[in-house]
């Protein structure tokens, strides 16, 4: 299973929630991950 196929099954609010579970990850890194996630969702 690819990351792109996972993004098809994972809604954005759930991905955002997952990102919130990593308090040591800097906010700019989380924002970049969310931007990349949005780019994968077709």
PDBQT receptor file of N, H, CA, C and O in Angstrom, charges set to zero:
ATOM      1  N   UNK A   1       0.855  -1.177   0.000  1.00  0.00    +0.000 N 
ATOM      2  CA  UNK A   1       0.000   0.000   0.000  1.00  0.00    +0.000 C 
ATOM      3  C   UNK A   1       0.900   1.240   0.000  1.00  0.00    +0.000 C 
ATOM      4  O   UNK A   1       1.859   1.322   0.769  1.00  0.00    +0.000 OA
ATOM      5  N   UNK A   2       0.587   2.180  -0.852  1.00  0.00    +0.000 N 
ATOM      6  H   UNK A   2      -0.191   2.113  -1.476  1.00  0.00    +0.000 HD
ATOM      7  CA  UNK A   2       1.392   3.397  -0.949  1.00  0.00    +0.000 C 
ATOM      8  C   UNK A   2       0.832   4.495  -0.056  1.00  0.00    +0.000 C 
ATOM      9  O   UNK A   2      -0.296   4.405   0.427  1.00  0.00    +0.000 OA
ATOM     10  N   UNK A   3       1.632   5.526   0.153  1.00  0.00    +0.000 N 
ATOM     11  H   UNK A   3       2.549   5.599  -0.240  1.00  0.00    +0.000 HD
ATOM     12  CA  UNK A   3       1.173   6.680   0.941  1.00  0.00    +0.000 C 
ATOM     13  C   UNK A   3      -0.028   7.319   0.256  1.00  0.00    +0.000 C 
ATOM     14  O   UNK A   3      -0.979   7.737   0.916  1.00  0.00    +0.000 OA
ATOM     15  N   UNK A   4       0.019   7.391  -1.068  1.00  0.00    +0.000 N 
ATOM     16  H   UNK A   4       0.791   7.051  -1.605  1.00  0.00    +0.000 HD
ATOM     17  CA  UNK A   4      -1.102   7.989  -1.799  1.00  0.00    +0.000 C 
ATOM     18  C   UNK A   4      -2.387   7.192  -1.584  1.00  0.00    +0.000 C 
ATOM     19  O   UNK A   4      -3.459   7.778  -1.431  1.00  0.00    +0.000 OA
ATOM     20  N   UNK A   5      -2.291   5.878  -1.573  1.00  0.00    +0.000 N 
ATOM     21  H   UNK A   5      -1.420   5.402  -1.698  1.00  0.00    +0.000 HD
ATOM     22  CA  UNK A   5      -3.500   5.081  -1.361  1.00  0.00    +0.000 C 
ATOM     23  C   UNK A   5      -3.995   5.211   0.075  1.00  0.00    +0.000 C 
ATOM     24  O   UNK A   5      -5.198   5.151   0.326  1.00  0.00    +0.000 OA
ATOM     25  N   UNK A   6      -3.075   5.389   1.010  1.00  0.00    +0.000 N 
ATOM     26  H   UNK A   6      -2.098   5.438   0.806  1.00  0.00    +0.000 HD
ATOM     27  CA  UNK A   6      -3.496   5.610   2.399  1.00  0.00    +0.000 C 
ATOM     28  C   UNK A   6      -4.237   6.928   2.536  1.00  0.00    +0.000 C 
ATOM     29  O   UNK A   6      -5.197   7.028   3.300  1.00  0.00    +0.000 OA
ATOM     30  N   UNK A   7      -3.792   7.947   1.795  1.00  0.00    +0.000 N 
ATOM     31  H   UNK A   7      -3.012   7.867   1.175  1.00  0.00    +0.000 HD
ATOM     32  CA  UNK A   7      -4.437   9.250   1.907  1.00  0.00    +0.000 C 
ATOM     33  C   UNK A   7      -5.870   9.210   1.380  1.00  0.00    +0.000 C 
ATOM     34  O   UNK A   7      -6.694  10.044   1.754  1.00  0.00    +0.000 OA
ATOM     35  N   UNK A   8      -6.164   8.249   0.517  1.00  0.00    +0.000 N 
ATOM     36  H   UNK A   8      -5.495   7.572   0.213  1.00  0.00    +0.000 HD
ATOM     37  CA  UNK A   8      -7.524   8.108   0.005  1.00  0.00    +0.000 C 
ATOM     38  C   UNK A   8      -8.459   7.614   1.107  1.00  0.00    +0.000 C 
ATOM     39  O   UNK A   8      -9.647   7.936   1.105  1.00  0.00    +0.000 OA
ATOM     40  N   UNK A   9      -7.929   6.837   2.041  1.00  0.00    +0.000 N 
ATOM     41  H   UNK A   9      -6.964   6.575   2.043  1.00  0.00    +0.000 HD
ATOM     42  CA  UNK A   9      -8.748   6.236   3.082  1.00  0.00    +0.000 C 
ATOM     43  C   UNK A   9      -8.750   7.045   4.377  1.00  0.00    +0.000 C 
ATOM     44  O   UNK A   9      -9.536   6.761   5.281  1.00  0.00    +0.000 OA
ATOM     45  N   UNK A  10      -7.889   8.037   4.475  1.00  0.00    +0.000 N 
ATOM     46  H   UNK A  10      -7.251   8.268   3.741  1.00  0.00    +0.000 HD
ATOM     47  CA  UNK A  10      -7.747   8.810   5.707  1.00  0.00    +0.000 C 
ATOM     48  C   UNK A  10      -8.242  10.234   5.488  1.00  0.00    +0.000 C 
ATOM     49  O   UNK A  10      -7.645  10.988   4.720  1.00  0.00    +0.000 OA
ATOM     50  N   UNK A  11      -9.327  10.605   6.156  1.00  0.00    +0.000 N 
ATOM     51  H   UNK A  11      -9.812   9.992   6.780  1.00  0.00    +0.000 HD
ATOM     52  CA  UNK A  11      -9.827  11.980   6.024  1.00  0.00    +0.000 C 
ATOM     53  C   UNK A  11      -8.848  12.987   6.643  1.00  0.00    +0.000 C 
ATOM     54  O   UNK A  11      -8.101  12.661   7.566  1.00  0.00    +0.000 OA
ATOM     55  N   UNK A  12      -8.868  14.192   6.125  1.00  0.00    +0.000 N 
ATOM     56  H   UNK A  12      -9.474  14.457   5.375  1.00  0.00    +0.000 HD
ATOM     57  CA  UNK A  12      -7.957  15.230   6.610  1.00  0.00    +0.000 C 
ATOM     58  C   UNK A  12      -8.086  15.487   8.112  1.00  0.00    +0.000 C 
ATOM     59  O   UNK A  12      -7.064  15.641   8.781  1.00  0.00    +0.000 OA
ATOM     60  N   UNK A  13      -9.302  15.540   8.671  1.00  0.00    +0.000 N 
ATOM     61  H   UNK A  13     -10.132  15.415   8.128  1.00  0.00    +0.000 HD
ATOM     62  CA  UNK A  13      -9.379  15.769  10.127  1.00  0.00    +0.000 C 
ATOM     63  C   UNK A  13      -8.662  14.682  10.938  1.00  0.00    +0.000 C 
ATOM     64  O   UNK A  13      -8.074  14.972  11.980  1.00  0.00    +0.000 OA
ATOM     65  N   UNK A  14      -8.711  13.451  10.470  1.00  0.00    +0.000 N 
ATOM     66  H   UNK A  14      -9.189  13.215   9.624  1.00  0.00    +0.000 HD
ATOM     67  CA  UNK A  14      -8.014  12.384  11.183  1.00  0.00    +0.000 C 
ATOM     68  C   UNK A  14      -6.501  12.548  11.054  1.00  0.00    +0.000 C 
ATOM     69  O   UNK A  14      -5.772  12.310  12.017  1.00  0.00    +0.000 OA
ATOM     70  N   UNK A  15      -6.022  12.949   9.880  1.00  0.00    +0.000 N 
ATOM     71  H   UNK A  15      -6.614  13.142   9.097  1.00  0.00    +0.000 HD
ATOM     72  CA  UNK A  15      -4.587  13.176   9.702  1.00  0.00    +0.000 C 
ATOM     73  C   UNK A  15      -4.123  14.324  10.598  1.00  0.00    +0.000 C 
ATOM     74  O   UNK A  15      -3.051  14.253  11.200  1.00  0.00    +0.000 OA
ATOM     75  N   UNK A  16      -4.925  15.371  10.683  1.00  0.00    +0.000 N 
ATOM     76  H   UNK A  16      -5.796  15.429  10.194  1.00  0.00    +0.000 HD
ATOM     77  CA  UNK A  16      -4.601  16.506  11.554  1.00  0.00    +0.000 C 
ATOM     78  C   UNK A  16      -4.532  16.057  13.008  1.00  0.00    +0.000 C 
ATOM     79  O   UNK A  16      -3.656  16.484  13.760  1.00  0.00    +0.000 OA
ATOM     80  N   UNK A  17      -5.461  15.193  13.395  1.00  0.00    +0.000 N 
ATOM     81  H   UNK A  17      -6.173  14.846  12.785  1.00  0.00    +0.000 HD
ATOM     82  CA  UNK A  17      -5.448  14.667  14.765  1.00  0.00    +0.000 C 
ATOM     83  C   UNK A  17      -4.173  13.859  15.019  1.00  0.00    +0.000 C 
ATOM     84  O   UNK A  17      -3.550  13.991  16.072  1.00  0.00    +0.000 OA
ATOM     85  N   UNK A  18      -3.790  13.028  14.058  1.00  0.00    +0.000 N 
ATOM     86  H   UNK A  18      -4.296  12.921  13.202  1.00  0.00    +0.000 HD
ATOM     87  CA  UNK A  18      -2.567  12.234  14.194  1.00  0.00    +0.000 C 
ATOM     88  C   UNK A  18      -1.362  13.158  14.365  1.00  0.00    +0.000 C 
ATOM     89  O   UNK A  18      -0.498  12.906  15.205  1.00  0.00    +0.000 OA
ATOM     90  N   UNK A  19      -1.305  14.227  13.572  1.00  0.00    +0.000 N 
ATOM     91  H   UNK A  19      -2.007  14.432  12.891  1.00  0.00    +0.000 HD
ATOM     92  CA  UNK A  19      -0.198  15.179  13.706  1.00  0.00    +0.000 C 
ATOM     93  C   UNK A  19      -0.160  15.795  15.106  1.00  0.00    +0.000 C 
ATOM     94  O   UNK A  19       0.916  16.067  15.640  1.00  0.00    +0.000 OA
ATOM     95  N   UNK A  20      -1.317  16.010  15.689  1.00  0.00    +0.000 N 
ATOM     96  H   UNK A  20      -2.191  15.790  15.256  1.00  0.00    +0.000 HD
ATOM     97  CA  UNK A  20      -1.371  16.627  17.020  1.00  0.00    +0.000 C 
ATOM     98  C   UNK A  20      -0.825  15.708  18.111  1.00  0.00    +0.000 C 
ATOM     99  O   UNK A  20      -0.538  16.163  19.219  1.00  0.00    +0.000 OA
ATOM    100  N   UNK A  21      -0.684  14.441  17.810  1.00  0.00    +0.000 N 
ATOM    101  H   UNK A  21      -0.917  14.072  16.911  1.00  0.00    +0.000 HD
ATOM    102  CA  UNK A  21      -0.199  13.480  18.801  1.00  0.00    +0.000 C 
ATOM    103  C   UNK A  21       1.323  13.486  18.951  1.00  0.00    +0.000 C 
ATOM    104  O   UNK A  21       1.872  12.749  19.771  1.00  0.00    +0.000 OA
ATOM    105  N   UNK A  22       2.003  14.319  18.157  1.00  0.00    +0.000 N 
ATOM    106  H   UNK A  22       1.558  14.917  17.491  1.00  0.00    +0.000 HD
ATOM    107  CA  UNK A  22       3.457  14.400  18.201  1.00  0.00    +0.000 C 
ATOM    108  C   UNK A  22       3.880  15.783  18.680  1.00  0.00    +0.000 C 
ATOM    109  O   UNK A  22       4.214  16.644  17.866  1.00  0.00    +0.000 OA
ATOM    110  N   UNK A  23       3.869  16.007  20.004  1.00  0.00    +0.000 N 
ATOM    111  H   UNK A  23       3.597  15.307  20.665  1.00  0.00    +0.000 HD
ATOM    112  CA  UNK A  23       4.149  17.343  20.539  1.00  0.00    +0.000 C 
ATOM    113  C   UNK A  23       5.580  17.817  20.318  1.00  0.00    +0.000 C 
ATOM    114  O   UNK A  23       5.833  19.022  20.357  1.00  0.00    +0.000 OA
ATOM    115  N   UNK A  24       6.513  16.916  20.088  1.00  0.00    +0.000 N 
ATOM    116  H   UNK A  24       6.308  15.938  20.056  1.00  0.00    +0.000 HD
ATOM    117  CA  UNK A  24       7.907  17.324  19.911  1.00  0.00    +0.000 C 
ATOM    118  C   UNK A  24       8.221  17.736  18.473  1.00  0.00    +0.000 C 
ATOM    119  O   UNK A  24       9.288  18.287  18.202  1.00  0.00    +0.000 OA
ATOM    120  N   UNK A  25       7.302  17.474  17.561  1.00  0.00    +0.000 N 
ATOM    121  H   UNK A  25       6.435  17.027  17.781  1.00  0.00    +0.000 HD
ATOM    122  CA  UNK A  25       7.512  17.866  16.168  1.00  0.00    +0.000 C 
ATOM    123  C   UNK A  25       7.157  19.345  16.044  1.00  0.00    +0.000 C 
ATOM    124  O   UNK A  25       6.065  19.755  16.437  1.00  0.00    +0.000 OA
ATOM    125  N   UNK A  26       8.071  20.149  15.502  1.00  0.00    +0.000 N 
ATOM    126  H   UNK A  26       8.959  19.816  15.183  1.00  0.00    +0.000 HD
ATOM    127  CA  UNK A  26       7.803  21.593  15.379  1.00  0.00    +0.000 C 
ATOM    128  C   UNK A  26       6.593  21.872  14.476  1.00  0.00    +0.000 C 
ATOM    129  O   UNK A  26       6.323  21.134  13.528  1.00  0.00    +0.000 OA
ATOM    130  N   UNK A  27       5.885  22.939  14.790  1.00  0.00    +0.000 N 
ATOM    131  H   UNK A  27       6.105  23.539  15.560  1.00  0.00    +0.000 HD
ATOM    132  CA  UNK A  27       4.691  23.318  14.030  1.00  0.00    +0.000 C 
ATOM    133  C   UNK A  27       4.954  23.476  12.530  1.00  0.00    +0.000 C 
ATOM    134  O   UNK A  27       4.117  23.060  11.730  1.00  0.00    +0.000 OA
ATOM    135  N   UNK A  28       6.090  24.065  12.116  1.00  0.00    +0.000 N 
ATOM    136  H   UNK A  28       6.770  24.404  12.766  1.00  0.00    +0.000 HD
ATOM    137  CA  UNK A  28       6.328  24.175  10.671  1.00  0.00    +0.000 C 
ATOM    138  C   UNK A  28       6.445  22.813   9.968  1.00  0.00    +0.000 C 
ATOM    139  O   UNK A  28       6.069  22.676   8.804  1.00  0.00    +0.000 OA
ATOM    140  N   UNK A  29       6.960  21.827  10.672  1.00  0.00    +0.000 N 
ATOM    141  H   UNK A  29       7.265  21.938  11.618  1.00  0.00    +0.000 HD
ATOM    142  CA  UNK A  29       7.073  20.483  10.093  1.00  0.00    +0.000 C 
ATOM    143  C   UNK A  29       5.680  19.867   9.955  1.00  0.00    +0.000 C 
ATOM    144  O   UNK A  29       5.373  19.226   8.950  1.00  0.00    +0.000 OA
ATOM    145  N   UNK A  30       4.851  20.067  10.966  1.00  0.00    +0.000 N 
ATOM    146  H   UNK A  30       5.100  20.588  11.782  1.00  0.00    +0.000 HD
ATOM    147  CA  UNK A  30       3.478  19.559  10.898  1.00  0.00    +0.000 C 
ATOM    148  C   UNK A  30       2.712  20.247   9.770  1.00  0.00    +0.000 C 
ATOM    149  O   UNK A  30       1.946  19.602   9.054  1.00  0.00    +0.000 OA
ATOM    150  N   UNK A  31       2.915  21.541   9.615  1.00  0.00    +0.000 N 
ATOM    151  H   UNK A  31       3.537  22.065  10.197  1.00  0.00    +0.000 HD
ATOM    152  CA  UNK A  31       2.237  22.285   8.546  1.00  0.00    +0.000 C 
ATOM    153  C   UNK A  31       2.685  21.778   7.178  1.00  0.00    +0.000 C 
ATOM    154  O   UNK A  31       1.872  21.653   6.262  1.00  0.00    +0.000 OA
ATOM    155  N   UNK A  32       3.967  21.489   7.042  1.00  0.00    +0.000 N 
ATOM    156  H   UNK A  32       4.627  21.591   7.787  1.00  0.00    +0.000 HD
ATOM    157  CA  UNK A  32       4.482  20.954   5.776  1.00  0.00    +0.000 C 
ATOM    158  C   UNK A  32       3.908  19.575   5.502  1.00  0.00    +0.000 C 
ATOM    159  O   UNK A  32       3.583  19.256   4.358  1.00  0.00    +0.000 OA
ATOM    160  N   UNK A  33       3.779  18.761   6.526  1.00  0.00    +0.000 N 
ATOM    161  H   UNK A  33       4.042  19.019   7.456  1.00  0.00    +0.000 HD
ATOM    162  CA  UNK A  33       3.191  17.426   6.356  1.00  0.00    +0.000 C 
ATOM    163  C   UNK A  33       1.736  17.534   5.928  1.00  0.00    +0.000 C 
ATOM    164  O   UNK A  33       1.284  16.779   5.067  1.00  0.00    +0.000 OA
ATOM    165  N   UNK A  34       1.002  18.464   6.519  1.00  0.00    +0.000 N 
ATOM    166  H   UNK A  34       1.369  19.077   7.219  1.00  0.00    +0.000 HD
ATOM    167  CA  UNK A  34      -0.403  18.646   6.144  1.00  0.00    +0.000 C 
ATOM    168  C   UNK A  34      -0.518  19.159   4.710  1.00  0.00    +0.000 C 
ATOM    169  O   UNK A  34      -1.407  18.736   3.970  1.00  0.00    +0.000 OA
ATOM    170  N   UNK A  35       0.358  20.053   4.319  1.00  0.00    +0.000 N 
ATOM    171  H   UNK A  35       1.080  20.397   4.920  1.00  0.00    +0.000 HD
ATOM    172  CA  UNK A  35       0.366  20.548   2.941  1.00  0.00    +0.000 C 
ATOM    173  C   UNK A  35       0.660  19.410   1.970  1.00  0.00    +0.000 C 
ATOM    174  O   UNK A  35       0.017  19.300   0.925  1.00  0.00    +0.000 OA
ATOM    175  N   UNK A  36       1.620  18.571   2.309  1.00  0.00    +0.000 N 
ATOM    176  H   UNK A  36       2.141  18.660   3.157  1.00  0.00    +0.000 HD
ATOM    177  CA  UNK A  36       1.947  17.421   1.465  1.00  0.00    +0.000 C 
ATOM    178  C   UNK A  36       0.772  16.454   1.400  1.00  0.00    +0.000 C 
ATOM    179  O   UNK A  36       0.470  15.911   0.337  1.00  0.00    +0.000 OA
ATOM    180  N   UNK A  37       0.112  16.238   2.527  1.00  0.00    +0.000 N 
ATOM    181  H   UNK A  37       0.358  16.678   3.391  1.00  0.00    +0.000 HD
ATOM    182  CA  UNK A  37      -1.061  15.358   2.569  1.00  0.00    +0.000 C 
ATOM    183  C   UNK A  37      -2.145  15.893   1.638  1.00  0.00    +0.000 C 
ATOM    184  O   UNK A  37      -2.749  15.144   0.870  1.00  0.00    +0.000 OA
ATOM    185  N   UNK A  38      -2.380  17.191   1.719  1.00  0.00    +0.000 N 
ATOM    186  H   UNK A  38      -1.890  17.800   2.343  1.00  0.00    +0.000 HD
ATOM    187  CA  UNK A  38      -3.411  17.786   0.850  1.00  0.00    +0.000 C 
ATOM    188  C   UNK A  38      -3.054  17.622  -0.622  1.00  0.00    +0.000 C 
ATOM    189  O   UNK A  38      -3.945  17.486  -1.461  1.00  0.00    +0.000 OA
ATOM    190  N   UNK A  39      -1.776  17.634  -0.945  1.00  0.00    +0.000 N 
ATOM    191  H   UNK A  39      -1.052  17.744  -0.263  1.00  0.00    +0.000 HD
ATOM    192  CA  UNK A  39      -1.334  17.436  -2.320  1.00  0.00    +0.000 C 
ATOM    193  C   UNK A  39      -1.529  16.019  -2.813  1.00  0.00    +0.000 C 
ATOM    194  O   UNK A  39      -1.633  15.786  -4.017  1.00  0.00    +0.000 OA
ATOM    195  N   UNK A  40      -1.579  15.059  -1.882  1.00  0.00    +0.000 N 
ATOM    196  H   UNK A  40      -1.494  15.249  -0.903  1.00  0.00    +0.000 HD
ATOM    197  CA  UNK A  40      -1.770  13.662  -2.257  1.00  0.00    +0.000 C 
ATOM    198  C   UNK A  40      -3.226  13.322  -2.513  1.00  0.00    +0.000 C 
ATOM    199  O   UNK A  40      -3.531  12.433  -3.307  1.00  0.00    +0.000 OA
ATOM    200  N   UNK A  41      -4.123  14.026  -1.843  1.00  0.00    +0.000 N 
ATOM    201  H   UNK A  41      -3.875  14.749  -1.197  1.00  0.00    +0.000 HD
ATOM    202  CA  UNK A  41      -5.549  13.734  -1.956  1.00  0.00    +0.000 C 
ATOM    203  C   UNK A  41      -6.044  14.245  -3.307  1.00  0.00    +0.000 C 
ATOM    204  O   UNK A  41      -5.924  15.426  -3.633  1.00  0.00    +0.000 OA
ATOM    205  N   UNK A  42      -6.593  13.334  -4.065  1.00  0.00    +0.000 N 
ATOM    206  H   UNK A  42      -6.691  12.375  -3.801  1.00  0.00    +0.000 HD
ATOM    207  CA  UNK A  42      -7.066  13.702  -5.419  1.00  0.00    +0.000 C 
ATOM    208  C   UNK A  42      -8.571  13.805  -5.418  1.00  0.00    +0.000 C 
ATOM    209  O   UNK A  42      -9.170  14.102  -6.451  1.00  0.00    +0.000 OA
TER     210      UNK A  42
